[in-house]
Amino acid sequence: MGQLVTVENQEIPIEDDTTAAELKEQAELDENAVLTYRGEDGFESLNDDDVVAEHVDEGEQLNPQPLAEDNVFGDL
C-alpha cells in the first residue's frame, strides 16, 4: 500500500518495502547521511538496509544527520 513520511519538510511517498537508502535517494540526500526519528525511547537511527515502514508510522518526521569520521553525527 505505502505511506507518506516527511524528510526535510518534503512529504515523500514510500512503499512498504522502501529502504532507508532508497528514501535518502528519493529525498536527494547525501548517501552518507543517517536518517533519524523520535522513537519511544528517544532518538533512533535507520541503517541503509532498514525498511522504513517497519520502523516509522505514517507522517513521521525523519531527519538526516551527517556522518563524520570522528563524530557519529558530524559537527554539532
N, C-alpha and C positions, 0 to 999 in steps of 0.2 A: 504494500500500500504506500508507505512513505510518510514523511512528516517534514515540518519546517523547523530549522534551527537558525539562530542568529549568530553571525560572526562579523565583528567589526561593523555593527549597525546594518549589515546586509542580511535579509531573510533569504535563506538558501534551502531549497527543497532537497531532501535526501531520500534515498531508497532504504529499505530495511536492511540491506547488506552493504551500505556505503561505509568505507573505512575512513579513519581519520586522515590518512594520506590523500585519499580521493577528495575529501572535503577541503583540505588545505589547497589542493589544486583548483577546485571549483571557486574558492574564495580568493584565488590568486595570492596566496601567502607564500612566504619563503619555505622551502621544503624542510629546512632545519628548525622551524618553529615548533613549539609544543602547544597543543590545544588544551586549555584548562577550563574547568567549570566548577561551580559550587555544588558539592555533594553533601550528603547527610553529615559527614564527619569533617567538613571543611573543604578546602580546595583539592580537587582531583585532577589528574592529567591523563590524556589519552596517548597510547603508543600508536605509531603509524598503522599497525595492523589491527587495532581495535575497531570493532563495528560500532559506529556512533550510536545507533538506535538502541543498542544493548546497554548503553551507559547513561544516556540523557533522555529527557522527556520532550515532547512537542513544545516548541517555542523556547527551548533552553538557550541561554546566552553562553557562547563559547568564546574564550579569549586567547589569542595567540601570544605566546611568550617566546622571546628569542633564546636560543641556546648559546652559551659561550663555553670555552674550554675550562675556565676556572670558576665559573658560577653557573649553577644549574639553569637559572632563568635569566642569564645575561646581566648587564649592569642595571642596577636599580637606582 
